[in-house]
Amino acid sequence: MNQSLSVAPSLEEHTHENPVVTKQQLFTKQLIVLVLEMLLALPLGLLLAKFQIGRIAWIFGGIAAGTVVLQGCRIFYQYSPQPNRTARKVGMALVGLTVGASNAHGNLASVASNIPIFIFLTLFLLLSGSCIGYIYSRLSKTNLLTAMLATVPGGVGIMAAIAADYNKNVSLVALVQAIRVTSVVVLIPFIAKTSTGNYSLQTLPINAAWLNFDPSQLELLLLVLLITGLVVYPAILFKIPAGDFFGALLIGIGFNPLLHWLPFVGDISFSPPPIINLLGQMLLGITIGEYWGDKPNFRKRTVGYALMSVGMTLIAGAIAAIIAMQLTSWDWLTCLLVTAPGGSAEMILVSLALNHNVEIVTTGHLVRLIAINSSLPLWVFLFRRLDERLSESV
């Protein structure tokens, strides 16, 4: 019964706990790790693209690269870097820019009329996550706040950071969240690809031009990246819910209309080159993989309970998809993509790769991101109070 699942060997403390290591040295090490991950993710993405996985192959390449590099650092160099949250924010911004540009010509007004349905589905998933968290807490003998942070569909980094703020089990929260995100990212494209419908993931030819070297397009690319940075940084600084993704998405939607509105600009149209999307996907995948590579030893029972809670979360998402089919005229795949329990950016990318109702899927996940992040203080307060009462009654 005391057997454990060894995910990584016992190591010395993280370098951020070692006062000898300066911030500059730590930054340099993190940068080297990120470069190694990108260099490994690129050939892995190219290899996976040959197997017709579609344009989301780069996420899987990033997941594998993040896991391998972090485990390599831990095993061979006794260095334990923490998951790079900044890299995920950059990835979210790049993906948001790509998704926004793809939605620039969509009929967003008609999608806005479905916001009450999106809110209802979000509330259903939040309540389901709370019930699952309570069950998981009772079965695994974990305190309620840790269980809720682990099971409510939110970002891996956000939930782990909140767990750290309240001195809860950060590793356990990150484990459950990473299993959930990875499961959804793997299962949904597989279901879409193997379904009886005529859905196929679009692929990017290996010899396709990843970057337009036309001087005017390069200038516009630099301009839009600069504007994105100027908008996204304050959004992150002031902790605006989903600010990195949402801000970049708005820029992607409004950049071309703004260009056409300017009197001194000719008939120029800009579309982010494929390399922006690929880099964003790799960064998203790398950060997911880093959470896998950062796992300490867990008992088999702990992993089993984590898998059980993720399974219940996936079932709740499937039930929400059935409800959405009854309330709307959307097809089953759209409902599945809208209600899939994260990651939001990854599911939007899947809909983009399928070229399937991107506006609906984007709006649905944005409503959920904003609702979850804006209500987090209330949820944390309620969970803490309930946790205290349950502790007192024991």
NORKA-V918515 format. One line per field, one symbol per residue. ss: DSSP state (2 for helix, 1 for strand, 0 for the rest). phi: phi as a letter, one per 30 degrees, with the letter a starting at -180 (. if undefined). psi: psi as a letter, one per 40 degrees, with the letter a starting at -180 (. if undefined). A space follows every 50 residues. Layout:
ss=???
phi=???
psi=???
This chain:
ss=00011000000000222000002222222222222222222222222220 00000022222222222222222222000000002222222222222222 22000002222200222222222222222222222222220002222222 20000222222222200002222222222222222222222222000000 00000000000000222222222222222222222220000022222222 22222222222000000000000222222222222222222220000112 22222222222222222222222222200002222222200002222222 22220002222222222222222222222222222222222220
phi=.cdbcdcaddbddedddcdddddddddddddddddddddddddddddddd chdjddedddddeddddddddddddcbhccddeddddddddddddedddd ddcdcddddddddceedddddddddddddddddddddddchcdddddddd cddbdeddddddeddchcddddeddddddddddddddddddddcdddccb ddccedcdddbdcdedddddddddddddddddeddddchdehdddddddd dddcddeddddddccddcbcbededddddddddddedddddddcdddbdd ddddddddddedddddddddddddddcbcdddddddddcedidddddddd ddddhbhdddddddddededddddceeddddddddddddddddd
psi=deiihhdiihiiiideehedhidddddddddddddddddddddddddddd efdaeeddddddddddddddddddddefhgiihgdddddddddddddddd ddedeigdddddeedddddddddddddddddddddddddefiiddddddd dhgaiddddddddddefagddddddddddddddddddddddddeieifhh hiihideihehhehdddddddddddddddddddddddefhhfdddddddd dddedddddddhdehaghhhhhidddddddddddddddddddeehahiid ddddddddddddddddddddddddddeieiidddddddehgiiddddddd dddefhfdddddddddddddddddeddddddddddddddddde.
